[in-house]
Amino acid sequence: MECAKHREIELVDGVIGEDLGVKCCPQCKGNWINANDYQSWRAGNAQQLLRHRQRHRVPLGAIAGDFVPSEQDAKAGLCPECKRYLARAKVMVKNPFYVERCPGCGGIWCDAGEWEVLESLGLDLEIEQVFSGQWQAEARSAHYAEKEREALVEKLGWQAADRVLELAEILESHPYGDFGVAYLMRRFDKPQ
């Protein structure tokens, strides 16, 4: 089998995560995960990994925040098994990247370091989710909300931003929260 990104390089046997057998590219460090091997690994490890993760939570920013996508992430990949172009799904973290999957055989390609980020997000057990429209829409929404929060902190400072966010939550859940929003808008709509 040849590397999805470097078609002249032969893949070699390797292991990622909790004993998941893969084919690795010795040059770019990308990993090819056979669909059947992934499903077997997932079936055998899901409960154990979920229990472990519940006891040892890692903050998302601790891993995904420092991750820098591989240069190979921008390249289109070919399936090492059936030679089809790989479909791409964006993983929205601080530095977004793409996970790739073959539409034919269902195999998965992860460029260097991507598997570790998927593990930190708990997506290693549910990679199919990343390729669903619903997951992508929710991820975009969460990403934009985080960007909006960052802009709020930048403009107002963290103390005022925290108070604004807290007030927004209170008004969202209050049956007459729209009156509070209208009041605030009137306060700022006065001619100066």
C-alpha positions in Angstrom: 0.0 0.0 0.0 1.1 3.5 -0.8 0.8 6.6 1.3 -2.4 8.6 0.6 -0.3 11.8 0.3 3.0 10.5 -1.0 2.1 8.0 -3.5 5.7 6.9 -4.0 6.2 5.9 -0.4 5.2 2.4 0.9 3.2 2.3 4.1 4.6 0.2 7.0 2.9 -1.5 10.0 2.3 0.7 13.0 0.1 1.2 16.1 -1.7 4.3 17.3 -3.8 5.1 20.4 -4.9 2.1 22.4 -3.4 -0.7 20.2 -5.1 0.2 17.0 -3.1 -1.4 14.1 -2.5 1.0 11.2 -0.3 1.5 8.2 2.0 4.4 8.6 3.9 6.6 6.2 7.6 6.7 7.3 7.9 10.1 5.6 4.9 12.2 6.6 3.9 10.1 9.7 0.3 9.9 8.4 -1.8 6.8 9.3 -4.1 4.6 7.3 -6.8 2.9 9.3 -8.5 0.0 7.6 -12.3 0.2 8.1 -12.7 -3.3 9.4 -9.7 -3.0 11.8 -11.2 0.3 13.1 -14.6 -1.3 13.7 -13.1 -4.3 15.5 -10.8 -2.0 17.6 -13.8 0.2 18.5 -16.0 -2.7 19.5 -13.3 -4.1 21.7 -12.2 -0.8 23.4 -15.2 1.5 23.6 -16.4 0.8 27.1 -12.9 0.7 28.6 -11.8 3.9 26.9 -14.9 5.8 27.9 -14.5 4.8 31.6 -10.8 5.8 31.5 -11.7 9.2 29.9 -14.4 9.9 32.5 -11.8 9.5 35.3 -9.0 11.4 33.5 -10.5 14.4 31.7 -8.1 16.4 29.7 -9.2 20.0 28.9 -9.8 20.4 25.2 -7.4 23.4 24.9 -4.6 21.4 26.5 -4.1 19.2 23.4 -6.1 20.7 20.5 -5.0 24.3 21.3 -1.3 23.5 20.7 -1.9 21.3 17.6 -0.5 22.5 14.3 -1.9 20.7 11.3 0.5 18.9 9.1 1.5 20.4 5.7 0.0 17.3 4.2 -3.5 18.3 5.5 -4.0 20.7 2.5 -3.3 17.9 0.0 -6.0 15.7 -1.6 -5.4 12.1 -0.7 -6.0 8.8 -2.5 -7.2 5.7 -0.7 -4.3 3.3 -0.2 -6.7 0.4 -0.7 -9.0 1.2 -3.5 -7.4 4.4 -5.0 -10.5 6.6 -4.8 -10.1 10.2 -3.7 -10.7 10.6 0.1 -13.7 12.6 1.4 -12.7 15.3 3.9 -14.4 16.5 7.1 -13.2 19.5 9.0 -12.5 19.2 12.7 -13.1 22.6 14.2 -10.5 23.2 16.9 -8.3 26.3 17.4 -6.2 25.2 14.4 -8.8 23.3 12.3 -7.7 20.3 10.2 -9.4 17.6 8.0 -9.9 13.9 8.7 -10.3 11.9 5.5 -12.3 8.8 4.7 -12.7 6.7 1.6 -16.2 6.7 0.3 -15.6 3.2 -1.1 -14.0 1.0 1.5 -14.6 3.3 4.6 -10.9 3.5 5.6 -9.7 6.5 7.4 -6.6 8.7 6.9 -5.2 10.8 9.7 -2.2 13.1 9.0 0.5 13.4 11.6 -0.9 14.3 15.1 -4.5 14.3 14.1 -5.4 11.0 15.8 -4.1 12.4 19.1 -6.5 15.4 18.8 -9.4 13.1 17.9 -8.6 11.1 21.0 -8.5 14.3 23.2 -12.0 15.2 21.8 -13.3 11.6 22.2 -13.9 11.4 18.5 -11.6 8.5 18.0 -14.5 6.2 19.0 -17.0 8.1 16.8 -15.2 9.2 13.7 -18.4 8.7 11.6 -19.9 11.7 13.4 -17.3 14.0 12.0 -18.6 13.2 8.5 -22.3 13.9 9.3 -23.9 17.2 8.4 -25.4 17.6 11.8 -22.0 17.3 13.6 -20.4 19.7 11.1 -23.2 22.3 11.7 -22.9 22.0 15.5 -19.1 22.2 15.3 -19.3 25.4 13.2 -21.8 26.9 15.6 -19.6 26.1 18.6 -16.6 27.5 16.8 -18.3 30.8 15.9 -19.6 31.1 19.5 -16.1 30.7 20.8 -14.8 33.3 18.3 -17.5 35.7 19.4 -16.6 35.1 23.1 -13.0 35.8 22.4 -13.9 39.1 20.6 -16.1 40.0 23.6 -13.2 39.5 26.0 -10.8 41.4 23.8 -13.2 44.4 23.5 -14.6 44.5 27.1 -12.0 42.7 29.2 -12.6 39.4 30.9 -14.5 40.7 33.9 -17.1 42.7 31.9 -17.3 39.9 29.3 -18.0 37.3 32.0 -20.8 39.5 33.3 -22.3 40.0 29.9 -22.2 36.3 29.1 -23.8 35.5 32.5 -26.5 38.0 31.9 -27.1 36.6 28.4 -27.6 33.1 29.9 -30.0 34.5 32.5 -32.1 36.3 29.9 -32.1 33.4 27.5 -33.6 31.1 30.2 -36.0 33.7 31.6 -39.6 33.7 30.3 -39.5 37.5 29.9 -35.8 37.7 28.9 -36.8 39.6 25.7 -37.9 42.5 27.9 -34.5 42.7 29.4 -32.8 42.7 26.0 -35.2 45.4 24.8 -34.4 47.5 27.8 -30.6 47.2 27.2 -31.1 48.0 23.5 -33.1 51.2 24.4 -30.3 52.2 26.8 -27.7 52.1 24.0 -30.0 53.5 21.3 -30.2 57.0 22.8 -28.8 59.9 20.7 -25.5 61.1 22.0 
